[in-house]
Amino acid sequence: MNEVKNTIMFSENELLALKLKNIEGLTIQKVAERMDVSKATANSLIKSIDLKISKVLFEEDSNVTIN
């Protein structure tokens, strides 16, 4: 049985900001407008989720496979 070692938790706002920026291709300013938050808040949300993802990908015991 595979054991889950790393759990990553995202807020709804982090996921929405990431989707708007990376999937829909919006600028930080447009992300902020769509979410009705400041540009600084939108930027903070994206930096937060980027850091969380990076930590999981690059942890020593990560189960990530690179092809």
C-alpha positions in Angstrom: 0.0 0.0 0.0 1.4 3.4 -1.0 1.8 5.8 1.9 1.0 9.5 1.3 4.0 11.4 2.7 3.4 14.9 1.5 0.1 16.8 1.8 -0.2 20.1 0.2 -3.2 22.4 1.0 -4.3 25.3 -1.1 -6.9 27.9 -0.4 -9.6 28.5 -2.9 -8.2 31.9 -3.6 -4.7 30.5 -4.3 -6.2 28.0 -6.7 -8.3 30.6 -8.5 -5.3 33.0 -8.8 -3.1 30.3 -10.2 -5.8 29.2 -12.7 -6.4 32.8 -13.8 -2.7 33.5 -14.3 -1.4 30.2 -15.7 -4.4 28.7 -17.4 -6.2 31.8 -18.6 -3.0 33.7 -19.1 -4.1 36.9 -17.2 -1.7 39.4 -15.9 -1.4 40.0 -12.2 -3.4 43.2 -12.6 -6.2 41.3 -14.4 -6.1 38.5 -11.9 -6.6 41.1 -9.1 -9.5 42.7 -11.0 -11.3 39.4 -11.6 -10.9 38.4 -8.0 -11.8 41.9 -6.7 -8.6 42.1 -4.6 -5.5 44.4 -4.7 -2.7 43.7 -7.1 -0.5 43.0 -4.1 -2.9 40.4 -2.7 -3.1 38.6 -6.1 0.7 38.6 -6.3 0.9 37.3 -2.8 -1.6 34.4 -3.5 0.4 33.4 -6.6 3.7 33.5 -4.8 2.3 31.5 -1.9 0.9 28.7 -4.1 4.1 28.6 -6.2 6.2 28.2 -3.1 3.9 25.3 -1.8 4.2 23.5 -5.1 7.9 24.0 -5.3 8.5 22.6 -1.8 6.6 19.5 -2.6 8.3 19.0 -6.0 11.8 19.4 -4.6 11.6 17.8 -1.2 14.2 15.0 -0.7 11.6 12.3 -0.3 9.4 13.5 -3.1 7.8 10.9 -5.4 8.1 13.1 -8.5 9.3 11.4 -11.7 10.9 13.4 -14.5 10.7 12.1 -18.0 
